[in-house]
């Protein structure tokens, strides 16, 4: 299972701990230290659309008007930390965030 996020993100930490405690092997993909390529972003953007951008973040608020009006792909390639976190996948299923719905998918 891959968790796309940041090692300092509290939601990513909660998800990693809960999944590990449930017996899942979780690999953290730090999107800031190891940015995703256009090809790697494509299925995530296809799955979540514009919801993949965390518009409440300070990073988003600091973007130029031009960049805020750009496509999600351009925003993420320029500022990977804009990604709403965490994104979890086992290769066939995807979830965004660590809410009750995501927990139900991964923890049953």
N, C-alpha and C positions, 0 to 999 in steps of 0.2 A: 504494500500500500504506500502511495506517495502522498505526502502532505506538502502542498505548496504554500509557503508563507515565510515568516521571519522568526528567527530564534528568540527574539525579544518580545514577540507578540503574546499577550496574555491568553488570548483565545487559542492560539497555536499550541501553547504550553498545556492548556487544559485538555485539548483534543489529544495531544500526544500521550499524556499521562493516562487518560481514560482508555484510549485504544490499546496502549501497551498493557495496562492492567487487565484488559479483556482478552489478551492473548494475540493481538494483531502485531505484526512486525511493521513498524512505521519508519519510512525514510523521509527525513525532512529535506525538501529542496528549498534552500534559501534563495528567494528570487532576487534579493539585492546582491548577494555575494556571487551567485551563479545565475545570471539573468537568462531567461528563456529566449529562445530564438523565435522568429516569426512563425515557423512551422510548429513550435511547441505551444505558442499562444493560441494558434488557430482553433484547435478543438475546445479549448477552455472558453474562448470568446463565442464560438458557435453554441456551446452549451448554455452559457449564462448571459450572453449579450452585454448590454451596457451595465447590468447589475454587477459585473466583475470589477467596476471602478468604485472605490470607497470615496464617495463625494463628501463625507463628513470629516475626512482627514485634513490635517494641517497641510500636508503635501499638496492635496488637491486645491485647497484655498490659495496656496502660493503659486499655482500655475498661472501663466499668462492667459489672457482672455482667448487668444488664438489657440493655445494648447487645450484649454478647457472645452473649446468647441470642436476639437479634433476627434477623430474616431478613437474608440477604446484601444485599438491596436497601437496607434501612434503614441497615445498616452502611456501605455504600459512599456513600450520599447524605450521611451524616454525616461520614465520614472516607474520602475517595476514595483516599488513600494506602494503605489496607488491601488494595487490589487486588494480587493476585499478578501479577508482571510478568516480561516484557512480554506483552501480548496483541497478536498480529499478525493482520491480516485484509486480504484483497484484495477483499472484498465478498462472496465466496462461500465461502471457507475461513477457518477460525479456528484459531490455535494459542495455547497458554498456556505461557509459559516459553521458555527458550532452551536446551533440552536436545537430544540427538541426534535425537529424533523431530521436533521443530520444525524443526531445521536441515535434515533430510531433505525435509520438505515444501517449504521455501522455497529451499533451495540445491541440491536434487536430489541 
